[in-house]
Amino acid sequence: QVQLVESGGGVVQPGRSLRLSCAASGFSFSNFAMHWVRQAPDKGLEWVAFISYDGSYEFYADSVKGRFTISRDDSKNRLYLQMSSLRSDDTAVYYCASSGDYGDYYLEYWGQGTLLTVSS
Amino acid sequence: DIQMTQSPSSLSASVGDRVTITCRASQNINSYLNWYRQKPGKAPEILLYEASILQRGVPSRFSGGGSGTDFTLTISSLQPEDFATYYCQQSYSPPLTFGPGTKVDLK
């Protein structure tokens, strides 16, 4: 079955960097676009970033553009989110999600999330 | 960017009730609208895509409609596992955007 397992969250000071990882299994990872979505405590969902199935194009939310970079390693079935210049409002649970058979921009499978807390 | 709104922001209902949630886009998104359910403490799960197509494995009590800017999610007979928060999301163009959510709780 499809599994997406995020890791790399934790507590980090404002201004620092961190990389999140998402391990994918149970599907042909290299055939699907991938996303990061976050959810601040007791808030709604916020889409963060997208990478195409072949890594040839990426999109970002305005709130993270220039600070976050999404990437993928198909040889390892892994998705990454490199985050820099972290701010307190980046505190959230970060989910990785895969697109599906019906298009790149809907989120068919989700991981369980990893919590990032940005605090001094 | 395309802004998404939802109404109501919350509602109280009983098991067996029929519930309808509305989602509105700030511009025409054709039928590129998806619905998700998020149970407390869990990741979201997709219910419908392209406004009205039921994701495989999702019960038929869920249905969706609309096109252009106005959309609905209907649960025909609310079940205990449906007490959750529901989000719409436009998949018309990036940046992808979610609605603020509708929380369905027990009356």
Interface residues (C-beta under 8 A of the other chain):
Chain A: H35 V37 G44 L45 E46 W47 F50 F59 Y60 A61 D62 Y95 G100 Y102 G103 Y105 Y106 L107 E108 W110 G111 Q112 G113
Chain B: D1 Y32 N34 Y36 Q38 K42 A43 P44 E45 I46 Y49 E50 I53 Q55 T85 Y87 Q89 S91 Y92 S93 P94 P95 L96 T97 F98 G99 P100 G101
